[in-house]
Amino acid sequence: MKIYTRTGDKGQTQVYTHEVLKKDKDDSLLQCYGTLDELNSVVGLINALLIEEAKHASALLTDVSDWLYQVQQDIFAIGFAMSNASQLRDDAVQELETHIDALTALLPPQTSFILPGGHVIAAQTHVARTVARRAERELVSLNKQHELADNVLQYINRLSDFLFVLARAINHALNIEDINVTAS
């Protein structure tokens, strides 16, 4: 597969659905693709950092690495679900909820708003969470013009929740306290 096609040099690209479509690169469909690609890259970075950190720390971090690999597969599937007949796995949302519940059970109760930060991996997980929120906003807009499967919007919403809890769990596993918002 050739990496450059020379078809995008003038601000357009081809999208492969049941037919080949030519779209401007600022089209809402391509905006969503780009944000999902960014999200997938950030999740990949978090996973790489966790794999490195797991050599020195908690077994929890090793388990989470497998979860994040599946998240990357799911994000990629969402891209296909946007443009073709492929769909996100039916159990993907439930799987995220199961992971959220498992991680939450390990954490002290949240009693205030939490600022992003702590360990660099947790901070990067918060970055992924904000990218997931942007992807959700873009998918909601896209859904007004291009019908998406119901579980796509559910999944991306739950993914940002998962990433929030994961950031807390990473800090907790590395003995770093949440950074609570203080009243001014």
ABEGO torsion letter per residue (X at the ends): XBABAGAAAAGBBBBBBABBBBBBAABAAAAAAAAAAAAAAAAAAAAAAAAAAAAABBAAAAAAAAAAAAAAAAAAAAAAAAABABBBBAAAAAAAAAAAAAAAAABBBBABBBBBEEBAAAAAAAAAAAAAAAAAAAAAAAAAABBBBAAAAAAAAAAAAAAAAAAAAAAAAAGBBBBBBBBX
